[in-house]
Structure formats: C-alpha cells, structure tokens
Amino acid sequence: MPAIHIVPEDVRQRAAAHASTCTEWMARLEGLKGQVESMLNDELVLPQASGAIRDAYQQFTGSLTQAIHGLENFGEAFTSIAKGAEDFDTQVASNFKK
C-alpha cells in the first residue's frame, strides 16, 4: 500500500491557483461575450442568422462557465483535503496527549 504524504500549505497554494484561474477565465469569457453581443448588434447583423448565432454562443458560454466553475470546485475540494489532513493530525496528537 502506498504511503500517504500531504503538505497542506502546498495543497492550499495549488487550490488557490484554481480559484484565481477561474476568476481570470470568467473575466475573459465575459469580455468575449460582450464583444460577440456587440458584433451581432452592429457588425454582423443578419435577419435570421444573428439570433441563431447568439443562441448557440450563449449555450457554448454556458457550458464553458460550468467547466470553469468545475475548476473552482476542484480547488475547494483540495483545500478541504488539506484541512481534513491537518484536523486528523491534530486529533491523533490530542489522543496521545491524554
């Protein structure tokens, strides 16, 4: 059976990278959505196709949003694992100090 090795602070740093990446990507996605909306209103106005493009783009960005938030969820899970390991260590130490 493999050994368990957890460095909580390192795990937290990597989890924080997930959160910051999520924030960065959501900001970029919002910027792109605004550009597409502007383009469909001003530069690519087609009586039938513009609405279809808008709907397809909204579905696409909705899927991307879910995926990006999945990154955030993994970061939260990693943070929880680090905390759980620390709590376990504290509990074991406490049990032996009695």
C-alpha positions in Angstrom: 0.0 0.0 0.0 1.4 3.4 -0.9 2.3 5.9 1.8 0.2 9.0 2.4 2.1 12.3 2.2 0.3 15.6 2.3 1.8 19.1 2.5 -1.2 21.2 3.4 0.3 24.6 2.6 1.4 23.4 -0.9 -2.0 21.9 -1.5 -3.6 25.2 -0.5 -1.4 27.1 -2.9 -2.4 24.9 -5.8 -6.0 25.2 -4.8 -5.7 29.0 -4.8 -4.3 28.8 -8.3 -7.5 27.0 -9.4 -9.6 29.8 -7.8 -7.5 32.6 -9.4 -7.6 30.9 -12.8 -11.4 30.6 -12.5 -11.7 34.3 -11.8 -9.4 35.2 -14.7 -11.1 32.9 -17.2 -14.6 34.2 -16.2 -13.5 37.8 -16.7 -12.1 36.9 -20.2 -15.3 35.0 -21.1 -17.4 37.9 -20.0 -15.3 40.2 -22.2 -15.7 37.9 -25.2 -19.4 37.6 -24.7 -19.7 41.4 -24.7 -17.7 41.6 -27.9 -19.9 38.9 -29.6 -23.0 40.7 -28.5 -21.8 44.0 -29.8 -20.8 42.4 -33.1 -24.2 40.7 -33.5 -25.9 44.1 -32.8 -23.7 46.3 -35.0 -21.3 44.5 -37.4 -22.8 41.1 -38.2 -26.5 41.8 -38.4 -28.3 39.1 -40.3 -32.1 38.9 -40.0 -32.2 35.1 -39.3 -28.7 34.0 -38.5 -27.8 36.6 -35.8 -30.4 35.2 -33.4 -29.3 31.6 -34.1 -25.6 32.6 -33.6 -26.5 34.4 -30.4 -28.4 31.4 -29.0 -25.6 29.0 -29.9 -23.0 31.2 -28.4 -25.0 31.5 -25.2 -25.2 27.7 -24.9 -21.5 27.4 -25.6 -20.5 30.0 -23.0 -22.9 28.4 -20.5 -21.0 25.1 -21.0 -17.7 26.9 -20.6 -19.0 28.6 -17.4 -19.9 25.3 -15.9 -16.5 23.8 -16.8 -14.7 26.8 -15.3 -16.7 26.5 -12.1 -15.7 22.9 -12.0 -12.1 24.1 -11.7 -13.1 26.2 -8.7 -14.9 23.1 -7.2 -11.7 21.1 -7.5 -9.8 23.9 -5.8 -12.3 23.8 -2.9 -12.0 20.0 -2.7 -8.2 20.2 -2.5 -8.5 22.8 0.3 -10.9 20.6 2.2 -8.5 17.6 1.9 -5.6 19.7 3.3 -7.8 20.9 6.2 -9.0 17.3 6.8 -5.4 16.1 7.0 -4.5 18.8 9.5 -7.5 18.1 11.6 -6.8 14.4 11.6 -3.2 15.1 12.6 -4.4 17.4 15.5 -6.9 14.8 16.6 -4.3 11.9 16.7 -1.9 14.1 18.6 -4.6 15.1 21.0 -5.5 11.5 21.6 -1.9 10.6 22.5 -1.5 13.6 24.9 -4.3 12.4 27.2 
